[in-house]
């Protein structure tokens, strides 16, 4: 068959909302560098009460930036590539984020189902409004004023500057369970090591074993946020 040997599937996602995010820092696996990753569990309000659930991934610098920006319920849009993969099926364990027994087929091989995920394309991610609960949390914490919701107001300009400063001052700390708005999941398993920087001038590589919290600089106070959702990231319809 003539023509292109492989097909590429791209999609535009608009007006979807963040459910929860999980950040895994850059590291090496068997001597090969692996970029930072942000797993984003999101949903689209499509008229259905439950909505359409989506699984997206951001890599590298975008993963760091999105971890600091994607509060629960925040609206965003992006262009993404579509990934179809086989996911193993497990029995429920009764515990959040803990899989149960792996289900096997009659021939002894794992039972799998087709799953679809999306990889966000760099330079296409844009943000919309925060959730109602996040807005109220910022108001109650004194982070912003009611006037900051008025477009073009001085308070809105001050709020935008505060967000820029918050973003710049939030640095990843492997001793903390949260990075920005994302839960932290450190890489585990055999062959895991430090990410190897390409230049001598780059910051020292981060290590994940034997971390002494007392030796790690204190991170800035985390921004006020709505309580994290349990596994399944079911979100209220009114965000």
C-alpha positions as CSV (number, residue, x, y, z in Angstrom):
1,X,0.0,0.0,0.0
2,X,1.4,3.3,-1.0
3,X,1.3,6.6,1.0
4,X,2.0,7.3,4.7
5,X,3.1,4.2,6.6
6,X,1.7,5.5,9.9
7,X,-1.3,7.5,10.9
8,X,-1.3,10.4,13.4
9,X,-4.4,11.3,15.3
10,X,-4.7,14.9,16.7
11,X,-7.6,16.4,18.6
12,X,-8.6,19.9,19.8
13,X,-10.0,19.9,23.4
14,X,-11.9,23.0,24.5
15,X,-13.5,24.0,27.7
16,X,-12.6,20.9,29.7
17,X,-12.0,20.8,33.5
18,X,-9.3,19.5,35.7
19,X,-10.3,16.6,38.0
20,X,-6.9,15.8,39.6
21,X,-3.3,15.9,38.7
22,X,-0.3,13.7,39.6
23,X,3.3,14.9,39.0
24,X,6.3,12.6,38.5
25,X,9.7,14.5,38.4
26,X,12.4,14.0,35.8
27,X,14.7,11.0,36.5
28,X,16.7,8.3,34.8
29,X,15.7,4.7,34.2
30,X,18.6,2.3,33.6
31,X,20.7,5.3,32.6
32,X,18.2,6.8,30.2
33,X,16.7,10.2,31.1
34,X,12.9,10.4,31.5
35,X,11.3,13.9,31.4
36,X,9.0,15.2,34.1
37,X,5.4,14.1,33.6
38,X,2.1,15.5,34.7
39,X,-0.9,13.1,34.5
40,X,-4.1,15.1,34.2
41,X,-7.5,13.4,34.9
42,X,-10.1,15.7,33.4
43,X,-13.7,15.8,32.3
44,X,-15.8,17.5,29.7
45,X,-19.3,18.8,30.4
46,X,-21.2,17.3,27.4
47,X,-24.7,17.4,28.8
48,X,-24.3,14.1,30.6
49,X,-24.5,14.2,34.4
50,X,-21.2,12.3,34.7
51,X,-19.5,14.0,31.8
52,X,-16.8,12.5,29.6
53,X,-13.7,11.5,31.5
54,X,-10.3,12.2,29.8
55,X,-6.7,11.2,30.7
56,X,-4.1,13.6,29.5
57,X,-0.3,13.9,29.9
58,X,2.0,16.9,29.8
59,X,5.8,16.4,29.6
60,X,8.9,18.3,30.5
61,X,8.7,22.0,31.2
62,X,5.0,22.0,30.4
63,X,4.5,19.4,33.2
64,X,6.1,21.8,35.7
65,X,4.2,24.8,34.5
66,X,0.8,23.0,34.5
67,X,1.4,21.4,37.9
68,X,1.6,25.0,39.3
69,X,-1.5,26.2,37.4
70,X,-4.1,23.4,37.2
71,X,-6.2,23.7,40.3
72,X,-9.1,21.3,40.7
73,X,-12.0,22.3,38.5
74,X,-10.0,24.8,36.4
75,X,-11.1,25.2,32.8
76,X,-8.5,24.6,30.0
77,X,-8.2,24.0,26.3
78,X,-5.4,22.4,24.2
79,X,-4.4,20.5,21.1
80,X,-3.3,16.9,21.8
81,X,-2.2,13.8,20.1
82,X,-4.3,10.6,20.7
83,X,-2.7,7.5,22.2
84,X,-4.5,4.1,22.2
85,X,-3.0,1.5,24.5
86,X,-3.9,-1.8,26.2
87,X,-4.7,-1.5,29.9
88,X,-4.6,-4.4,32.3
89,X,-7.8,-5.1,34.3
90,X,-7.7,-5.6,38.0
91,X,-10.3,-6.6,40.6
92,X,-11.4,-3.8,43.0
93,X,-9.2,-3.9,46.2
94,X,-11.5,-1.7,48.3
95,X,-8.6,0.8,48.8
96,X,-8.1,4.1,47.0
97,X,-5.3,4.0,44.4
98,X,-4.5,0.3,45.2
99,X,-5.3,-2.2,42.5
100,X,-6.6,-5.6,43.4
101,X,-5.9,-8.9,41.8
102,X,-4.9,-9.0,38.2
103,X,-7.6,-10.6,36.0
104,X,-6.3,-13.4,33.7
105,X,-7.8,-14.9,30.6
106,X,-8.3,-18.7,30.2
107,X,-4.9,-19.0,28.6
108,X,-3.2,-17.3,31.6
109,X,-2.4,-14.0,29.9
110,X,-3.6,-10.7,31.5
111,X,-7.0,-9.4,30.5
112,X,-6.7,-6.0,28.8
113,X,-9.0,-3.3,27.5
114,X,-8.4,-0.6,24.9
115,X,-7.8,2.8,26.5
116,X,-7.4,6.2,25.0
117,X,-5.1,9.0,26.4
118,X,-4.0,12.3,25.1
119,X,-0.6,14.0,25.1
120,X,-0.8,17.8,25.3
121,X,1.1,19.6,22.5
122,X,3.6,22.2,23.8
123,X,2.5,25.8,23.1
124,X,-1.3,24.9,22.8
125,X,-2.4,24.9,26.4
126,X,-4.5,27.8,27.5
127,X,-6.5,28.4,30.7
128,X,-10.0,29.6,31.5
129,X,-11.8,30.3,34.7
130,X,-11.1,28.7,38.1
131,X,-13.8,26.6,39.7
132,X,-16.3,28.3,42.0
133,X,-14.9,26.5,45.0
134,X,-11.3,27.6,44.1
135,X,-12.5,31.2,43.7
136,X,-14.2,31.1,47.1
137,X,-11.2,29.5,48.7
138,X,-8.9,32.3,47.4
139,X,-11.4,34.9,48.6
140,X,-11.7,33.4,52.1
141,X,-7.9,33.1,52.4
142,X,-7.5,36.8,51.5
143,X,-5.6,36.0,48.4
144,X,-7.8,38.1,46.2
145,X,-10.7,40.6,46.4
146,X,-14.1,40.6,44.9
147,X,-13.0,43.4,42.6
148,X,-10.3,41.1,41.1
149,X,-13.1,39.4,39.1
150,X,-13.8,42.6,37.2
151,X,-12.0,42.6,33.9
152,X,-9.6,45.5,33.5
153,X,-9.8,46.6,37.1
154,X,-6.7,47.4,39.2
155,X,-7.5,44.5,41.5
156,X,-7.5,42.1,38.5
157,X,-4.1,43.4,37.4
158,X,-2.8,42.9,40.9
159,X,-4.2,39.4,41.1
160,X,-2.5,38.5,37.8
161,X,0.8,39.7,39.1
162,X,0.3,37.7,42.3
163,X,-0.3,34.6,40.2
164,X,2.9,35.2,38.3
165,X,4.9,35.6,41.5
166,X,3.2,32.5,43.0
167,X,4.1,30.5,39.9
168,X,7.7,31.7,39.9
169,X,8.2,31.0,43.6
170,X,6.8,27.5,43.6
171,X,9.7,25.0,43.2
172,X,9.6,21.2,43.2
173,X,10.6,19.7,46.6
174,X,10.9,15.9,46.6
175,X,10.3,15.8,50.4
176,X,6.8,17.3,50.0
177,X,3.7,15.4,48.9
178,X,2.4,18.2,46.7
179,X,3.9,20.4,44.0
180,X,1.7,23.3,43.2
181,X,-1.8,21.8,42.8
182,X,-0.5,18.3,41.9
183,X,0.1,15.3,44.1
184,X,3.7,14.0,43.8
185,X,4.5,10.5,42.8
186,X,8.2,9.8,42.9
187,X,9.6,7.2,40.5
188,X,10.1,3.7,41.9
189,X,11.6,0.4,40.9
190,X,14.9,-0.9,39.8
191,X,17.2,1.2,37.7
192,X,15.8,4.6,39.0
193,X,18.5,7.3,39.3
194,X,19.0,11.0,39.0
195,X,18.2,12.9,35.9
196,X,21.5,13.7,34.1
197,X,21.8,17.3,33.3
198,X,23.3,18.2,29.9
199,X,25.5,21.1,30.9
200,X,27.7,21.8,33.9
201,X,25.9,25.1,34.5
202,X,22.5,23.4,34.9
203,X,21.1,22.9,38.5
204,X,22.2,19.8,40.3
205,X,20.3,16.6,39.6
206,X,17.5,15.7,42.0
207,X,17.8,12.4,43.8
208,X,14.9,10.5,45.3
209,X,16.5,8.0,47.7
210,X,17.6,8.9,51.2
211,X,16.1,12.4,51.0
212,X,16.7,14.3,54.2
213,X,13.7,16.7,54.6
214,X,15.8,18.9,57.0
215,X,18.4,19.4,54.2
216,X,15.8,20.5,51.7
217,X,14.9,24.2,51.5
218,X,11.4,24.9,52.7
219,X,8.9,25.3,49.9
220,X,6.7,28.4,49.7
221,X,3.2,28.1,51.2
222,X,0.9,26.1,48.9
223,X,-1.9,28.2,47.3
224,X,-5.4,27.8,48.7
225,X,-7.1,25.0,46.9
226,X,-10.2,22.9,47.1
227,X,-9.8,19.6,48.9
228,X,-8.3,16.9,46.7
229,X,-10.7,14.4,45.2
230,X,-10.4,10.7,46.0
231,X,-9.6,8.1,43.4
232,X,-12.0,8.3,40.5
233,X,-11.9,12.2,40.5
234,X,-15.7,12.5,40.3
235,X,-16.3,16.2,40.1
236,X,-19.5,18.1,40.9
237,X,-21.4,19.3,37.9
238,X,-21.4,22.9,39.2
239,X,-17.8,24.1,39.0
